[in-house]
Amino acid sequence: WCDWAVTRPGSWKLKGLSLIDFGLAIDLGMYDWQTVFVGDCGTEGFRCSEMIEGKPWTWQADMHQIAATVHALLFGKYMQVHKVLTDYDGFKYRPRESLKRWWRTELWEIFFEVLLNFPTLDFKLPPPLGDLRQMFEEHIMEERLGAQLRVGLMKQTVSMFQQLREGKT
């Protein structure tokens, strides 16, 4: 299916991010919708800005980890963030690493800005992860990157099955 499309069966259904460590997971369904948390996981590189600053958080720990995981895939190292002054609302958090100029920097800047600067709200207002996904899907469609994506996903699938067969997982 070289004409990859978001709506095409199999495009994303069997692909995605698998979370494997729920050591500090919080079941938000167990709490009132107005609950916020204050605490620190204590592990450098895994602490959202709210934890570092002692501010309340809800979704921020998860958002930070999504950003940290993608950062590790892009850069091959753990993400470090820093505060950057802005003209309009004080400051934002951004990764210390600079994006490569040949990457679609406008997409990745939005991605990291949303994930690292999402305001603390109640559970009924989850982060806009669907909007971020749609932004990347539209880019794939506009740039006609479906064939390249298909080849990359096929290589990934073959590699995973080879590792399973060899008992490396």
Salt bridges, closest charged atoms under 4 A:
ASP3 OD1 - ARG8 NH1 3.24
ASP40 OD2 - ARG47 NH2 2.82
GLU44 OE1 - ARG47 NH1 3.05
GLU53 OE1 - LYS55 NZ 2.95
GLU53 OE2 - LYS83 NZ 3.22
ASP89 OD2 - LYS92 NZ 3.42
GLU97 OE2 - LYS77 NZ 3.02
GLU113 OE2 - LYS92 NZ 3.88
GLU137 OE2 - ARG133 NE 2.83
GLU143 OE1 - ARG104 NH2 3.16
GLU166 OE1 - LYS168 NZ 3.04
